Amino acid sequence: MFLQRLPMLTLLLWLLLLALSWPLALLALLLYPLICLLLLPFRLIGITVDAVLALLRAALLLPARLLHGPRIS
């Protein structure tokens, strides 16, 4: 998520929400861990699909890398 990479921005947005509507801010604070737990299987599926595609790419490009010969630096 974009907001996980910018913790200061996340904190400022939450404080703004707290100032505007404190019940909604507290609800968001309580629901955030539950949403992260619900999204965890999708993250694991994404990591797995990325690894399988990297393996397929390496297997398909291996003959070309072997025929190319040693690299000259």
Secondary structure, 3 states (H helix, E strand, C coil): CHHHHCHHHHHHHHHHHHHHCHHHHHHHHHHHHHHHHHHHHHHHHHHHHHHHHHHHHHHHHHHHHHHHCCCCC
